[in-house]
Amino acid sequence: MSSTIIGIDLGTSTTEAAVIRDGKPVMIVNLDQEIITPSAVGIDNGGNWVIGEKARAQYLLSPDNTAIEVKRKIGTNEKIMLGKQSCTPVALSAKLLEYVRTYVSEYLEEEVTRAVISVPAYFDDIQRQATVRAGMEAGFQVERIINEPTAAALSYGLDHMEEESHILVYDLGGGTFDVTLLEMFDGVLEVKASNGDNR
């Protein structure tokens, strides 16, 4: 089993992955050599799965066979129809995460099976557990679920560990608007308050 743990931002509109190298986060490019992957999943005319940029392009011409903004439905029992096929939000998120695992493993030249996945601060336990299930279905051992603003603050904090300060993190995502207040003190990052709106 690989010891490398990657970080994944499974976003409403885009998904990204990174790895820590020499103490710094490094963004990983996908199979299209892009850092950003559209969070779109579809089935093409031949019945094959299409993910990312291809799915986003397909959505314009074939919205009935393509799903976008699946993250809004994760943790619900709502079914998403792709043509005649009924899919759960977890299954579609897993397809997207499978693609991430494929390109990350290729980029790092090792089979990557461990991940930390970020979620909005307002996600409840059901939504968090559904995200973990999606990661597991994609072949990941999900080491941790972390709030998106906390992840951003940690990234900032890597270069400012000695500071004593309060940090206000805004997350203006494709489908979320979160704000989190954090306190840094003696190399410890503590979340003081967090709130958000998924619409």
N, C-alpha and C positions, 0 to 999 in steps of 0.2 A: 504494500500500500504506500502511496506517495505521502511524504511528510509535508509537502507544500500545501498551504492553505491559501485559497484565493478569497478576495472580497467581491461580492456581486451586489450591484445596485439594480434590483429588479424593479424598474420604474414603470409608471403608467404609460408613458409614451416612448421612452427609450430605456435600454439596458446596457450596463457597462460592467467590466470586470477589471480588477487590479491585483497586483501581488506586491508584497514588500520586498525590496531589494536594497541591501546596504542601508537599512533603516528608513527607507523612503518608499512611498507608494508609487508603483509604476503601472500606468494604464496598459492594458493588453489589447492589441488590434484583433479584429475578427477576420473571417475568411475573405472579406472584401477589403481588407487592410484599412478598416475604419475603427476608431475607438468607440463610436456610438452605434449601437444596433437598435433599429426601431423595434419596439415591443409589439410585433405583429406576427400572427401565425395564420397559415391558410392551407388549403388543399387545392392543387392545380387541376387542370382538366384531365390529367393522366392519373389522378388519385394520389399523387405524391405530396408530401408535406413541404411547404415553403415557409421559411422563417426570415425575419428581419427585413432587409431592404426589398427583397423580392416579394415578400408578403405585403409590404406597404404599397409597392407599385401595383400589385395585383388588386388591392383593395379599391383602387380607383375604378377599375374595370369590372371587378367581380366581388362586390361587397358581401354577397351571400355566401361566398366560399372563404371569407377571410375574417379574422377577429382582431380587433384592436382594443386597447384599454381594458384588457381582461382583468387587470389588477383591481379594478373597481368592484368586480364581482367575486373576488376570492374570499372564501369563508362563507359563501352563500350556497344554497342548493340549486341555484339557477343554472339551467342548461344553455349552452351556446351552440347554435346550429351552424355547421359548416356544410353547406349543401344539404344532403340528407343525413349527414352524420351528426349525432348529438354528443357534445363534449362538455366536460365539467371545467370550471375555471382552473382547478388544480391540474388537470390533464394538459390543458393548453399552456399553462405556466411551465409545466414540466418539459414540454416540447421546446419552449424557448430556452430553458435552462440546460437541456441536452445540447442545444446548439452552442451555448456558452462553454459547456464542458468540452465539446469537440474542438472549438477554436483555441481555448486556453491550453488544452493538452498539446495541440500542435505547436502553438507559440512557445511553450515552455519545454517542448520535447520530452515530456513525461506524462504518464497517465494521471491526471489530477482528479481526485475523488473527495477532497475536503474543501468546505466553503463556509464562509460567514456571509449571510444574506441580510441586507438592510431592508427595513420596513418603515412606513410612516409612524411617527410618534403616537398617533391616535389609534393604530391598529389594536383591536382587542385580542383576547387569547385565541378565539376561534380563527381569526384571520392569520394570526402568527402560526398556529398549528397547521393551517392549510398551506402556508408558505413553506413550512418545514416538509410537509408531505410532497409538495411539488419538487422540492430539492431532492428528496429521497427517490422519487420516481425517475428523476433525471440521472440518478446514479451517484449523487453526492451524499457524503456524510455531512450533515449540516451541524457544524460545530457550535454555531451560535446565531441567534437572530438579534440584530442590533438596530436601534432607532436611527433613522437617516440623519437627523441633526446631530446626534451623538457621534456618529461616524465622521461627520464633517468636522466637528469640534476636535475629535481625536487626531484627525489629519493635521489640523492647525496646531494642535498641542504638541505634536512631535518636534516642532521647531521652537516651541515656547514653553518648555517644561519648567523652567525656573521662575516663570512669571506668576505673580499672584494677581488674578484678575477675574472679572465676570465677563462672560462671552455670550452674546445674543446671536443665535444662529437662525437665519431665515432660510427656509427651503421652499423656493418657488418652483415646484415641479410641474410636469405636464398635467397632473391630475390632483395635486395636493398643494396646500399652502400650510406649512408647519412653522412654528416658532418655538425655540427651546432656549431657556436661560441656564447657563452652566457656570460653575465656579471652579477655577483652577487654583490649587493651593498645594505647595510642596509636592508637585508632580502628580497630584490626585485630581481627577476630573469628576465633579459631582453635578448631576442634573438637579436643578432647583425647581424648575417648572417647565411644563410642555403642553402645547395645545395645537390644534390644527383643524383644517376643514378640507374634506375630500372632494368638494365640488368647487 
